[in-house]
Amino acid sequence: MKTKTSSKKSALDNNACLLFLKNRGGRAKLSELTFSQTLIQDLITKNIAKVTNTGNGYYLELENKS
């Protein structure tokens, strides 16, 4: 069960990951990320980010919102 403290921490972690991606041009190599798998999966599930295979590795990229 999530508590208010864990919800705030989760929101802060999401914001930290999004800021990290924005500072790297909207994408980062998946193997270089230190964020939890749960956090990354949460961003993918909410259609905020996606994983792409470039042939040189897998990247986490921000979704384009138009």
PLY file of the C-alpha trace (Angstrom):
ply
format ascii 1.0
element vertex 66
property float x
property float y
property float z
element edge 65
property int vertex1
property int vertex2
end_header
0.00 0.00 0.00
1.39 3.40 -0.95
1.74 5.99 1.73
1.85 9.73 1.25
5.61 9.63 1.72
6.15 6.94 -0.93
3.83 8.76 -3.35
5.82 11.97 -2.94
9.10 10.08 -3.41
7.72 8.40 -6.52
6.66 11.75 -7.97
10.09 13.22 -7.21
11.78 10.23 -8.86
9.57 10.60 -11.95
10.43 14.29 -12.17
14.13 13.57 -11.72
14.07 11.01 -14.52
12.16 13.34 -16.84
14.56 16.19 -16.11
17.49 13.86 -16.76
16.05 12.88 -20.15
15.28 16.49 -21.08
18.85 17.51 -20.26
20.14 14.77 -22.57
18.10 15.88 -25.56
15.10 13.69 -24.78
16.84 10.32 -24.86
19.38 8.25 -22.96
20.89 4.80 -23.38
18.88 2.36 -21.28
21.97 0.56 -19.97
23.36 3.83 -18.56
20.27 4.77 -16.54
20.40 4.36 -12.77
16.66 4.79 -12.25
14.67 1.78 -11.11
13.03 -0.57 -13.58
9.69 0.15 -11.91
10.07 3.88 -12.48
11.01 3.41 -16.14
8.09 1.01 -16.65
5.76 3.56 -15.06
6.87 6.23 -17.57
6.32 3.81 -20.45
2.89 2.74 -19.18
1.78 6.37 -18.87
2.96 7.02 -22.48
5.48 9.59 -21.30
8.47 7.67 -22.65
9.21 4.76 -24.97
12.07 2.34 -25.58
13.59 2.19 -29.05
16.25 -0.06 -30.56
18.65 1.92 -32.72
20.87 -1.00 -33.67
23.53 0.38 -31.34
21.52 -0.27 -28.20
18.23 0.45 -26.52
17.29 4.01 -25.69
14.64 5.50 -23.43
13.09 8.43 -25.28
10.48 10.97 -24.35
7.26 10.64 -26.35
6.49 13.54 -28.66
3.37 15.30 -27.42
1.69 17.32 -30.15
0 1
1 2
2 3
3 4
4 5
5 6
6 7
7 8
8 9
9 10
10 11
11 12
12 13
13 14
14 15
15 16
16 17
17 18
18 19
19 20
20 21
21 22
22 23
23 24
24 25
25 26
26 27
27 28
28 29
29 30
30 31
31 32
32 33
33 34
34 35
35 36
36 37
37 38
38 39
39 40
40 41
41 42
42 43
43 44
44 45
45 46
46 47
47 48
48 49
49 50
50 51
51 52
52 53
53 54
54 55
55 56
56 57
57 58
58 59
59 60
60 61
61 62
62 63
63 64
64 65
